Amino acid sequence: MNMRHLAAALVLALPMAAIADQCSPEIAKIDELLANPPAKVPAEDVASAKLLREEAVSLRTAGKDVECVATTGLALELLGDGESG
């Protein structure tokens, strides 16, 4: 592998590491919100957020970090936290 290939691999790998590091804290944030959901959030949205959280955990386990972050973002929006991602 020459230096160009190595540099390209590093450029591609660094953002993925940042995304992977973002998924676990967002799942933890969902857990906090699910433990005490805001009163303004409808029960249907809380139920949907629970399902999205489980999907996010499965995606993280499968190594699908970009999809995991997108899924946690949806769950956080449902729970009234628009500052995800």
BAPABA-950049 format. One record per residue: residue number from 1; residue in one letter; x, y, z of N, C-alpha, C in turn. Coordinates in Angstrom, 1 decimal, always signed. Each point is the difference from the previous one (the first is absolute). Example, Ala and Ser with C-alpha at 12.3 -4.5 7.8 and 13.67 -1.06 7.14 Angstrom:
BEGIN
r seq 1 type A nX +13.2 nY -5.7 nZ +7.8 caX -0.9 caY +1.2 caZ +0.0 cX +0.9 cY +1.2 cZ +0.0
r seq 2 type S nX -0.4 nY +1.1 nZ -0.7 caX +0.9 caY +1.1 caZ +0.0 cX -0.8 cY +1.1 cZ +0.8
END
This chain:
BEGIN
r seq 1 type M nX +0.9 nY -1.2 nZ +0.0 caX -0.9 caY +1.2 caZ +0.0 cX +0.9 cY +1.2 cZ +0.0
r seq 2 type N nX -0.2 nY +0.9 nZ -1.0 caX +0.8 caY +1.2 caZ +0.0 cX -0.6 cY +1.1 cZ +0.9
r seq 3 type M nX +0.7 nY +1.1 nZ +0.1 caX -0.4 caY +1.0 caZ +0.9 cX -1.3 cY +0.7 cZ -0.4
r seq 4 type R nX -0.3 nY +0.0 nZ -1.3 caX -1.3 caY +0.6 caZ -0.4 cX -1.2 cY -0.9 cZ +0.5
r seq 5 type H nX +0.2 nY -1.3 nZ -0.2 caX -1.1 caY -0.9 caZ +0.5 cX -0.1 cY +0.1 cZ +1.5
r seq 6 type L nX +1.1 nY +0.1 nZ +0.7 caX -0.1 caY +0.1 caZ +1.5 cX -0.7 cY +1.2 cZ +0.4
r seq 7 type A nX +0.4 nY +1.1 nZ -0.7 caX -0.6 caY +1.3 caZ +0.4 cX -1.5 cY +0.0 cZ -0.3
r seq 8 type A nX -0.4 nY -0.6 nZ -1.2 caX -1.4 caY -0.1 caZ -0.3 cX -0.8 cY -0.8 cZ +1.0
r seq 9 type A nX +0.6 nY -1.1 nZ +0.4 caX -0.6 caY -0.9 caZ +1.0 cX -0.2 cY +0.7 cZ +1.3
r seq 10 type L nX +0.9 nY +0.8 nZ +0.4 caX -0.1 caY +0.8 caZ +1.3 cX -1.1 cY +1.0 cZ -0.1
r seq 11 type V nX +0.0 nY +0.7 nZ -1.2 caX -1.0 caY +1.1 caZ -0.2 cX -1.4 cY -0.7 cZ +0.1
r seq 12 type L nX -0.2 nY -1.1 nZ -0.5 caX -1.3 caY -0.7 caZ +0.0 cX -0.3 cY -0.6 cZ +1.4
r seq 13 type A nX +1.0 nY -0.5 nZ +0.7 caX -0.3 caY -0.6 caZ +1.2 cX -0.3 cY +0.9 cZ +1.2
r seq 14 type L nX +0.6 nY +1.2 nZ +0.0 caX -0.2 caY +0.9 caZ +1.1 cX -1.4 cY +0.5 cZ +0.2
r seq 15 type P nX -0.7 nY +0.4 nZ -1.1 caX -1.4 caY +0.4 caZ +0.2 cX -0.9 cY -1.2 cZ +0.5
r seq 16 type M nX +0.3 nY -1.2 nZ -0.4 caX -0.7 caY -1.2 caZ +0.4 cX +0.2 cY -0.2 cZ +1.5
r seq 17 type A nX +1.2 nY +0.2 nZ +0.5 caX +0.2 caY -0.2 caZ +1.4 cX -0.8 cY +1.1 cZ +0.8
r seq 18 type A nX -0.1 nY +1.2 nZ -0.5 caX -0.7 caY +1.0 caZ +0.7 cX -1.5 cY -0.3 cZ +0.0
r seq 19 type I nX -0.5 nY -0.6 nZ -1.1 caX -1.4 caY -0.4 caZ +0.0 cX -0.3 cY -1.2 cZ +1.0
r seq 20 type A nX +0.9 nY -0.9 nZ +0.0 caX -0.1 caY -1.2 caZ +0.9 cX +0.0 cY +0.5 cZ +1.5
r seq 21 type D nX +0.8 nY +1.0 nZ +0.3 caX +0.1 caY +0.5 caZ +1.3 cX -1.3 cY +0.8 cZ +0.4
r seq 22 type Q nX -0.7 nY +0.5 nZ -1.0 caX -1.2 caY +0.8 caZ +0.2 cX -1.2 cY -0.9 cZ +0.3
r seq 23 type C nX -0.1 nY -1.2 nZ -0.5 caX -1.2 caY -0.9 caZ +0.2 cX -0.2 cY -0.4 cZ +1.4
r seq 24 type S nX +1.0 nY -0.4 nZ +0.7 caX -0.3 caY -0.5 caZ +1.4 cX -0.5 cY +1.1 cZ +0.9
r seq 25 type P nX +0.6 nY +1.2 nZ +0.0 caX -0.5 caY +1.1 caZ +0.8 cX -1.5 cY +0.4 cZ -0.3
r seq 26 type E nX -0.3 nY -0.1 nZ -1.3 caX -1.4 caY +0.3 caZ -0.4 cX -0.9 cY -1.0 cZ +0.5
r seq 27 type I nX +0.4 nY -1.3 nZ +0.0 caX -0.9 caY -1.0 caZ +0.5 cX -0.2 cY +0.2 cZ +1.5
r seq 28 type A nX +1.1 nY +0.4 nZ +0.7 caX -0.1 caY +0.3 caZ +1.5 cX -0.9 cY +1.2 cZ +0.2
r seq 29 type K nX +0.0 nY +1.0 nZ -0.9 caX -0.9 caY +1.1 caZ +0.2 cX -1.5 cY -0.4 cZ -0.2
r seq 30 type I nX -0.2 nY -0.9 nZ -1.0 caX -1.3 caY -0.6 caZ -0.2 cX -0.5 cY -0.7 cZ +1.3
r seq 31 type D nX +0.9 nY -0.8 nZ +0.5 caX -0.3 caY -0.8 caZ +1.3 cX -0.5 cY +1.0 cZ +1.1
r seq 32 type E nX +0.8 nY +1.1 nZ +0.1 caX -0.4 caY +1.0 caZ +1.0 cX -1.4 cY +0.6 cZ -0.2
r seq 33 type L nX -0.2 nY +0.3 nZ -1.3 caX -1.3 caY +0.6 caZ -0.3 cX -1.2 cY -1.0 cZ +0.1
r seq 34 type L nX +0.3 nY -1.3 nZ -0.3 caX -1.0 caY -1.0 caZ +0.2 cX -0.3 cY -0.3 cZ +1.4
r seq 35 type A nX +1.0 nY +0.1 nZ +0.9 caX -0.2 caY -0.2 caZ +1.4 cX -1.0 cY +1.0 cZ +0.6
r seq 36 type N nX +0.0 nY +1.2 nZ -0.5 caX -0.9 caY +1.1 caZ +0.4 cX -0.4 cY +0.8 cZ -1.1
r seq 37 type P nX -0.9 nY -0.5 nZ -0.9 caX -0.4 caY +0.7 caZ -1.2 cX -0.6 cY +1.4 cZ +0.3
r seq 38 type P nX +0.3 nY +1.0 nZ -0.8 caX -0.7 caY +1.3 caZ +0.2 cX -1.5 cY -0.2 cZ -0.1
r seq 39 type A nX -0.8 nY +0.7 nZ +0.8 caX -1.4 caY -0.1 caZ +0.0 cX -0.6 cY +0.4 cZ -1.3
r seq 40 type K nX +0.6 nY +0.9 nZ -0.7 caX -0.5 caY +0.4 caZ -1.3 cX +0.1 cY -1.0 cZ -1.1
r seq 41 type V nX +0.8 nY -1.1 nZ +0.2 caX +0.2 caY -1.0 caZ -1.1 cX -1.1 cY -1.0 cZ +0.1
r seq 42 type P nX -0.8 nY -0.2 nZ -1.1 caX -1.1 caY -1.0 caZ +0.0 cX +0.6 cY -1.4 cZ +0.2
r seq 43 type A nX -0.9 nY -0.8 nZ +0.6 caX +0.4 caY -1.4 caZ +0.3 cX +0.4 cY -0.8 cZ -1.3
r seq 44 type E nX -0.6 nY +0.3 nZ -1.1 caX +0.3 caY -0.7 caZ -1.2 cX +1.4 cY +0.4 cZ -0.5
r seq 45 type D nX +0.5 nY +1.2 nZ +0.3 caX +1.3 caY +0.4 caZ -0.4 cX +1.0 cY -0.7 cZ +0.9
r seq 46 type V nX -0.3 nY -0.1 nZ +1.3 caX +0.9 caY -0.7 caZ +1.0 cX +0.1 cY -1.5 cZ -0.5
r seq 47 type A nX -1.1 nY -0.6 nZ -0.4 caX +0.1 caY -1.4 caZ -0.4 cX +0.8 cY -0.1 cZ -1.3
r seq 48 type S nX -0.1 nY +0.9 nZ -0.9 caX +0.8 caY +0.0 caZ -1.2 cX +1.5 cY +0.2 cZ +0.3
r seq 49 type A nX +0.3 nY +0.9 nZ +0.9 caX +1.3 caY +0.3 caZ +0.4 cX +0.7 cY -1.2 cZ +0.6
r seq 50 type K nX -0.8 nY -0.8 nZ +0.8 caX +0.5 caY -1.3 caZ +0.6 cX +0.4 cY -0.9 cZ -1.2
r seq 51 type L nX -0.8 nY -0.2 nZ -1.0 caX +0.3 caY -0.8 caZ -1.1 cX +1.2 cY +0.4 cZ -0.8
r seq 52 type L nX +0.1 nY +1.4 nZ -0.2 caX +1.1 caY +0.5 caZ -0.7 cX +1.3 cY -0.2 cZ +0.8
r seq 53 type R nX -0.1 nY +0.1 nZ +1.3 caX +1.2 caY -0.2 caZ +0.9 cX +0.5 cY -1.5 cZ -0.2
r seq 54 type E nX -0.9 nY -0.9 nZ +0.0 caX +0.4 caY -1.4 caZ -0.2 cX +0.6 cY -0.2 cZ -1.4
r seq 55 type E nX -0.6 nY +0.6 nZ -1.0 caX +0.6 caY -0.1 caZ -1.3 cX +1.4 cY +0.6 cZ -0.1
r seq 56 type A nX +0.2 nY +1.1 nZ +0.7 caX +1.3 caY +0.7 caZ +0.1 cX +1.0 cY -0.9 cZ +0.6
r seq 57 type V nX -0.3 nY -0.7 nZ +1.1 caX +0.9 caY -0.9 caZ +0.7 cX +0.4 cY -1.2 cZ -1.0
r seq 58 type S nX -1.0 nY -0.5 nZ -0.7 caX +0.3 caY -1.0 caZ -1.0 cX +0.9 cY +0.5 cZ -1.1
r seq 59 type L nX -0.2 nY +1.2 nZ -0.5 caX +0.8 caY +0.5 caZ -1.0 cX +1.4 cY +0.3 cZ +0.5
r seq 60 type R nX +0.2 nY +0.5 nZ +1.2 caX +1.3 caY +0.2 caZ +0.6 cX +0.7 cY -1.4 cZ +0.1
r seq 61 type T nX -0.7 nY -1.0 nZ +0.5 caX +0.6 caY -1.3 caZ +0.1 cX +0.5 cY -0.6 cZ -1.3
r seq 62 type A nX -0.8 nY +0.3 nZ -1.1 caX +0.3 caY -0.4 caZ -1.3 cX +1.1 cY +0.8 cZ -0.7
r seq 63 type G nX +0.5 nY +1.1 nZ +0.7 caX +1.0 caY +0.8 caZ -0.6 cX -0.5 cY +1.0 cZ -1.0
r seq 64 type K nX -1.3 nY +0.3 nZ +0.0 caX -0.7 caY +0.9 caZ -0.9 cX -0.1 cY +1.4 cZ +0.7
r seq 65 type D nX +1.1 nY +0.6 nZ +0.2 caX +0.1 caY +1.2 caZ +0.9 cX -0.8 cY +1.2 cZ -0.6
r seq 66 type V nX +0.1 nY +0.2 nZ -1.3 caX -0.7 caY +1.1 caZ -0.6 cX -1.5 cY -0.1 cZ +0.2
r seq 67 type E nX -0.5 nY -1.3 nZ -0.2 caX -1.4 caY -0.3 caZ +0.1 cX -0.4 cY +0.2 cZ +1.5
r seq 68 type C nX +0.9 nY -0.4 nZ +0.9 caX -0.3 caY +0.0 caZ +1.4 cX -0.2 cY +1.5 cZ +0.4
r seq 69 type V nX +0.8 nY +0.9 nZ -0.4 caX -0.1 caY +1.4 caZ +0.4 cX -1.2 cY +0.6 cZ -0.6
r seq 70 type A nX -0.4 nY -0.4 nZ -1.2 caX -1.2 caY +0.5 caZ -0.6 cX -1.2 cY -0.5 cZ +0.8
r seq 71 type T nX +0.0 nY -1.2 nZ +0.4 caX -1.1 caY -0.6 caZ +0.7 cX -0.2 cY +0.7 cZ +1.4
r seq 72 type T nX +1.2 nY +0.2 nZ +0.7 caX -0.1 caY +0.6 caZ +1.3 cX -0.5 cY +1.5 cZ -0.2
r seq 73 type G nX +0.4 nY +0.6 nZ -1.1 caX -0.5 caY +1.4 caZ -0.2 cX -1.5 cY +0.0 cZ -0.1
r seq 74 type L nX -0.6 nY -1.0 nZ -0.7 caX -1.5 caY +0.0 caZ -0.1 cX -0.6 cY -0.2 cZ +1.4
r seq 75 type A nX +0.6 nY -1.0 nZ +0.7 caX -0.6 caY -0.2 caZ +1.4 cX +0.1 cY +1.2 cZ +0.9
r seq 76 type L nX +1.1 nY +0.7 nZ -0.1 caX +0.1 caY +1.2 caZ +0.8 cX -0.9 cY +1.1 cZ -0.4
r seq 77 type E nX -0.3 nY +0.1 nZ -1.3 caX -1.0 caY +1.0 caZ -0.5 cX -1.4 cY -0.3 cZ +0.5
r seq 78 type L nX -0.3 nY -1.3 nZ +0.0 caX -1.3 caY -0.4 caZ +0.5 cX -0.1 cY +0.3 cZ +1.5
r seq 79 type L nX +1.1 nY -0.1 nZ +0.7 caX -0.1 caY +0.3 caZ +1.5 cX +0.2 cY +1.5 cZ +0.3
r seq 80 type G nX +0.0 nY +0.8 nZ -1.0 caX +0.1 caY +1.4 caZ +0.2 cX +1.4 cY +0.6 cZ +0.1
r seq 81 type D nX +1.0 nY -0.8 nZ -0.3 caX +1.4 caY +0.5 caZ +0.1 cX +0.5 cY +0.3 cZ -1.4
r seq 82 type G nX -0.1 nY +1.2 nZ -0.5 caX +0.4 caY +0.3 caZ -1.4 cX +1.4 cY +0.3 cZ -0.2
r seq 83 type E nX +0.8 nY -0.2 nZ +1.1 caX +1.5 caY +0.3 caZ -0.1 cX +0.8 cY -1.2 cZ -0.2
r seq 84 type S nX -0.5 nY -1.1 nZ -0.6 caX +0.8 caY -1.2 caZ -0.3 cX +0.8 cY +0.2 cZ -1.2
r seq 85 type G nX +1.0 nY -0.8 nZ -0.1 caX +0.8 caY +0.0 caZ -1.2 cX +0.9 cY +1.1 cZ -0.1
END
